[in-house]
């Protein structure tokens, strides 16, 4: 297994960001997505953490005060690492109780790596965001829960607090977090990371076949061709959604993002099957270059509700929001 991810890797990548707030134009968004794609192609768990870092900083810039946004940006530029922890811990959600922050979060990616986490609590039936300094308010981290076949290095754990509530940590108003098109349309970022992971499969299968002298076998050549088409279809879908991303066209933006997610999911599923057929049992050995990539992508593709994105895409086609074009 590759070495653990450290905060310095996120800091080095932060220096490549032109801005820490929302990209102001579709062209700027595409530049960001190309960076995420490149990171995912090299290291999917790092891509997952860096996408969360970008998401958190954009949310703070969008909904926080000017002072909060400036402080977060300064911390990030100085080496801090941010993330978004939204999934409630079943049976013990994060909440306010008698002036204290109690309960926890599940699927807290980067626990033990991040310096700051943007977490959500219920406030009158709506989600209120809090930006927590994890040095000042360290959670208890349950590292025994994350026993999965892939994405181990994303350090996705269960976290819990029982600490004084920091009122100054509030970011925006209740309900801001789920504002559209940012909430649904923002999924285009992790779709770009996933598309990079599919490209990594092409790279690694190609390298294996060349090294083993099997690339000219007609069956393997056919698999390489189809792998390329899968990876390019995923990348093209993300790029198309980015070019059509408009704040003022929320429904269309959400529909195009959902379609990109479906395209990436389908391409990823097919690429996983093709790669295993091309390499065979060797790809399942833990020390093979492809083993971690296949396992990581297989887990990462299960990002919440892929089936819902297919239904959303179909509804958008029926409504005329999506139509094939060249």
C-alpha positions, 0 to 999 in steps of 0.5 A: 500500500502507498504511504499515508497522505499527509497535510503537506501534500494538500498544501502543495496542491493548494498553491496551484489553485488560482482562487479559493472561492467559486470559479468565476467563469466556466473556463475557470471551473474547467481549469479547476476540474483539470487539476482535480482530474490530474490528481485523481489520475495520480492518486485517488484517495488524495484526490478525494481529500483535495476535492473536499478541501476545495469544497470547504474553502468555496463554501466558506468564501460563498457563505461566510463573512469576509473576515471568515473567508479571509482567515480560511484562505490564509490558513489554507495558503499557510498549509492548512487542510480543510474538509466537509463532514456532512453525514450524521453518525447514525443514532448520535448526530452532531448537535447542540445540547446545553451549550455544548457540541455533542454527537458525531459524523460518519464518513469523515474523510481526512480525519486525523489529517485535516486541520479544519472541518466544515460540519453541519448540525440541524437548526430548526430543521435546516442545516447549519454549517460550523467551521471547526479548528480541529486543533482547538476542538479535536474529535474522538476518532474511531479508526476501526470502522473504516474496514473497506476494500479500497480508499483506505488512505482517505482516512474516512472515519467516525468522529465524535465531540463533547465540547463547548460550542464555539458560536463564532464557528457558524458559517452562513445561515441555516439552509445555506449549505443546500443552496442550489446549484452549488449543492448538487452541481458541485458534484462535478468536482468529484466526478472529475476526480473519478474520471481521473481514476478511470484514466489511471486504469488506462495508463496502468493496463497499457503499461502492464501489457507493454511490459508483458509483451501482450499489447499486440494481442488482438483481444488486448488491443480491443480492450485497450481501445474500449478502455480509452473510449470509457476514459475519454467519455468520462472526461468529455462528460465532465468537460461538457457539464463544466462548460454549461455550468451557470449559476443563473441556470440552476435546473440545467446546471444540476441536470448536466452535472447529474448526466456527467455523474451517470456517464462517469459511473457507467464508464468506471464500471465498464473500465473496472471489468475490462481492466480485470479481464485484461490483466487477470488474477495478477491485478488482484495481487496487493503489490500490483500497480493496478490493485489499489487503483481498481479497489479505490475506484470501485469504492469511490464510484459509490459516492452517494446516490448514483441511482438517483442521478440516473433518475434525475437525468431521465427526468431532465431529458423528459423535461427538455433540459437535456438533449443530445448535441454536437 
